[in-house]
Amino acid sequence: MLKKINILLFIIAILLIVIPTFYEVKKEYNEKLWYVLDKKVLEAANKCRNENKCLEDKVLISTLIYNGYLTDVVNPITKEIISTNSYVDYNTNTFVIV
């Protein structure tokens, strides 16, 4: 009986370590995927602005695609195409998903 309790306690202890660790690793991985996408879009928008093709304070993703700076922008986690109405705001230097 004592052996069964010890085994059960050992399994519970392992689960208390493994599950939160897995959650944190997955969360950090997803954040890095979004960071890479964000940088890719911002870099394309800045290149467009430097070449004087995007002069407004906001540039739509559709404009970046039309001018050849990007192909489809895809959600890195769900693999769904992000709306072309999303935009980059030059004032805050952020990528806003609509």
N, C-alpha and C positions, 0 to 999 in steps of 0.2 A: 504493500500500500504506500509506504513512504517513498519507494522508488518511483511509483507512478506520479506522485505529487511533485517530486523533484524534476522529473522529465517534463511535466506540464509547466512548472515554473520556468524551466529553461526555455521552453518553446515560447512562452509569453514574453520572457526577457528578450529573446532574439527578435520577435515581432515588434516589440516596442522600440527597438533600434533600427530595424530594417525598413519599416513602413515610413517613418518620418524622414529617414535618409533618402529613400527613393523619391518621396514627394519633393524634397528640396532640390535634388539633382534634376528632376524633370522640370521644376519651376525655373531653375537657373538656365537650363538648356533652352526652354521656350523664350525666355527673356533675351538670350543671345541671338536666337533666330530673328526676333523682332528688331533687335539692334542692327543686325546686318541689313535687313530690308530697309529700315529707316535711313541708314547711311547711304545705301544704294540710290534711293529716291532723292535724298537731299543732294547727293553728288551730281545726279543727272540734272536737277533743277538749277544748281549753281553753274553748271556747264552751259546750260541753256541761257542763263542770264548773262554770263560772261561773253557769250557770242551774240548778245543783243537780240535774241529771238523771243525772250520772255521778259518783258519790261514792266509788267504789272506787279503789284504787291503780292498777289497770289497767282500761282500757276497750277492749272488743272493737270491731272495725270494724263488726261486725253490729249492735251497740248504736247506734253513730253513724248507721248507715244507717236503722235502725228509728226513731230519734228525728228523722230528717230533716236531720241535719247534713251528711251525705255521700250521694252516689249511689255506684254501683260504683266501687271503687278499682282503677285499671288500671295495670299495669306500663307505664311510659312508653316503654320500648324495644321490648318484644315485643308490646305491646297485649293481653296476657292479663289476665284479671281476677284480682286478688290475693285470696287466701283471706280470708273474713270472720272466720276465727279469728285473724287477725293482730290486733295490739293496740297501744295506746299506753300506755307505762309512765310514769306521772306522776312517780315518784321520780327517774328519770333523764331525763325529758322526751325520750324517744326513741320512734320508730315501729319496732316489731319485726314483721317479716314471717315468718309461719309457713309 
